[in-house]
């Protein structure tokens, strides 16, 4: 609002000053609201950016988790074979043959 406009309406100086003061206060309140909204927007954008980074990291680990799961399944599938091939002879039912040597004398 311009002072000239109000004076052109025939308002006295005191009335124009009061109107201008009130208008100034209104403008300052709106500027404060705008500044707060900009701050809130910046914070929301920062949070959104962080969420995007977190999602990308999570997507990356999802592939890793799948690879680890496959590796675990492969290891579990091959584990029984390993165990059977590394069993001690006493578990397999075969006994080691004694080595030939002198017999102890019984007396």
C-alpha beads as a LAMMPS data file, in Angstrom:
LAMMPS data file: protein, C-alpha beads

107 atoms
106 bonds

1 atom types
1 bond types

-500.0 500.0 xlo xhi
-500.0 500.0 ylo yhi
-500.0 500.0 zlo zhi

Masses

1 110.0

Atoms # bond

1 1 1 0.000 0.000 0.000
2 1 1 1.263 3.441 -0.854
3 1 1 0.915 6.534 1.270
4 1 1 0.024 8.639 -1.786
5 1 1 -3.007 6.442 -2.445
6 1 1 -4.358 7.001 1.065
7 1 1 -3.666 10.738 0.984
8 1 1 -5.425 10.872 -2.395
9 1 1 -8.534 9.489 -0.668
10 1 1 -8.545 12.599 1.494
11 1 1 -7.364 10.939 4.726
12 1 1 -5.455 13.077 7.192
13 1 1 -1.786 12.380 7.976
14 1 1 -2.487 10.777 11.362
15 1 1 -4.962 8.280 9.879
16 1 1 -2.578 7.502 7.011
17 1 1 0.249 6.858 9.534
18 1 1 -1.935 4.423 11.541
19 1 1 -3.004 2.577 8.400
20 1 1 0.589 2.364 7.170
21 1 1 1.807 1.106 10.580
22 1 1 -0.849 -1.613 10.632
23 1 1 -0.062 -2.556 7.049
24 1 1 3.652 -2.762 7.928
25 1 1 2.881 -5.074 10.872
26 1 1 0.789 -7.288 8.591
27 1 1 3.620 -7.468 6.078
28 1 1 6.161 -8.413 8.750
29 1 1 3.914 -11.222 10.046
30 1 1 3.569 -12.592 6.511
31 1 1 7.318 -12.315 5.924
32 1 1 7.924 -14.317 9.119
33 1 1 5.434 -16.979 7.969
34 1 1 7.147 -17.122 4.580
35 1 1 10.587 -17.472 6.175
36 1 1 9.306 -20.284 8.411
37 1 1 7.731 -22.044 5.435
38 1 1 11.036 -21.811 3.543
39 1 1 12.892 -23.265 6.524
40 1 1 10.367 -26.094 6.820
41 1 1 10.624 -26.780 3.091
42 1 1 14.424 -26.934 3.233
43 1 1 14.259 -29.356 6.179
44 1 1 11.721 -31.552 4.379
45 1 1 13.850 -31.573 1.237
46 1 1 16.918 -32.560 3.265
47 1 1 14.969 -35.391 4.912
48 1 1 13.692 -36.528 1.531
49 1 1 17.221 -36.523 0.146
50 1 1 18.424 -38.612 3.089
51 1 1 15.526 -41.043 2.623
52 1 1 16.483 -41.400 -1.045
53 1 1 20.072 -42.209 -0.058
54 1 1 18.853 -44.704 2.550
55 1 1 16.595 -46.393 -0.008
56 1 1 19.427 -46.692 -2.507
57 1 1 21.684 -48.187 0.157
58 1 1 18.928 -50.609 1.115
59 1 1 18.409 -51.594 -2.509
60 1 1 22.137 -52.278 -2.777
61 1 1 22.107 -54.515 0.261
62 1 1 19.075 -56.390 -1.029
63 1 1 21.224 -57.719 -3.872
64 1 1 23.985 -58.532 -1.418
65 1 1 21.528 -60.367 0.818
66 1 1 20.355 -62.441 -2.133
67 1 1 23.947 -63.332 -3.008
68 1 1 24.683 -64.282 0.599
69 1 1 21.508 -66.388 0.743
70 1 1 22.520 -68.261 -2.410
71 1 1 26.029 -68.808 -1.068
72 1 1 24.592 -70.120 2.207
73 1 1 22.304 -72.521 0.349
74 1 1 25.232 -73.773 -1.711
75 1 1 27.325 -74.280 1.403
76 1 1 24.503 -76.057 3.176
77 1 1 23.970 -78.317 0.184
78 1 1 27.663 -79.197 0.011
79 1 1 28.145 -79.629 3.762
80 1 1 26.788 -83.211 4.004
81 1 1 29.211 -84.317 1.298
82 1 1 32.084 -82.768 3.129
83 1 1 31.110 -84.408 6.374
84 1 1 30.812 -87.826 4.795
85 1 1 34.189 -87.518 3.138
86 1 1 35.936 -86.397 6.306
87 1 1 34.455 -88.932 8.717
88 1 1 36.877 -90.752 10.942
89 1 1 37.282 -94.442 10.110
90 1 1 35.550 -95.581 13.288
91 1 1 32.369 -93.776 12.160
92 1 1 32.423 -95.339 8.721
93 1 1 32.499 -98.863 10.114
94 1 1 35.978 -99.706 8.890
95 1 1 38.628 -100.396 11.411
96 1 1 42.255 -99.708 10.767
97 1 1 44.324 -102.803 10.291
98 1 1 47.016 -103.298 12.901
99 1 1 50.523 -102.862 11.744
100 1 1 52.616 -106.027 11.810
101 1 1 55.113 -106.011 14.570
102 1 1 56.398 -108.061 17.454
103 1 1 53.741 -109.555 19.640
104 1 1 54.063 -108.816 23.276
105 1 1 55.030 -111.823 25.352
106 1 1 52.491 -113.002 27.812
107 1 1 53.730 -114.487 30.881

Bonds

1 1 1 2
2 1 2 3
3 1 3 4
4 1 4 5
5 1 5 6
6 1 6 7
7 1 7 8
8 1 8 9
9 1 9 10
10 1 10 11
11 1 11 12
12 1 12 13
13 1 13 14
14 1 14 15
15 1 15 16
16 1 16 17
17 1 17 18
18 1 18 19
19 1 19 20
20 1 20 21
21 1 21 22
22 1 22 23
23 1 23 24
24 1 24 25
25 1 25 26
26 1 26 27
27 1 27 28
28 1 28 29
29 1 29 30
30 1 30 31
31 1 31 32
32 1 32 33
33 1 33 34
34 1 34 35
35 1 35 36
36 1 36 37
37 1 37 38
38 1 38 39
39 1 39 40
40 1 40 41
41 1 41 42
42 1 42 43
43 1 43 44
44 1 44 45
45 1 45 46
46 1 46 47
47 1 47 48
48 1 48 49
49 1 49 50
50 1 50 51
51 1 51 52
52 1 52 53
53 1 53 54
54 1 54 55
55 1 55 56
56 1 56 57
57 1 57 58
58 1 58 59
59 1 59 60
60 1 60 61
61 1 61 62
62 1 62 63
63 1 63 64
64 1 64 65
65 1 65 66
66 1 66 67
67 1 67 68
68 1 68 69
69 1 69 70
70 1 70 71
71 1 71 72
72 1 72 73
73 1 73 74
74 1 74 75
75 1 75 76
76 1 76 77
77 1 77 78
78 1 78 79
79 1 79 80
80 1 80 81
81 1 81 82
82 1 82 83
83 1 83 84
84 1 84 85
85 1 85 86
86 1 86 87
87 1 87 88
88 1 88 89
89 1 89 90
90 1 90 91
91 1 91 92
92 1 92 93
93 1 93 94
94 1 94 95
95 1 95 96
96 1 96 97
97 1 97 98
98 1 98 99
99 1 99 100
100 1 100 101
101 1 101 102
102 1 102 103
103 1 103 104
104 1 104 105
105 1 105 106
106 1 106 107
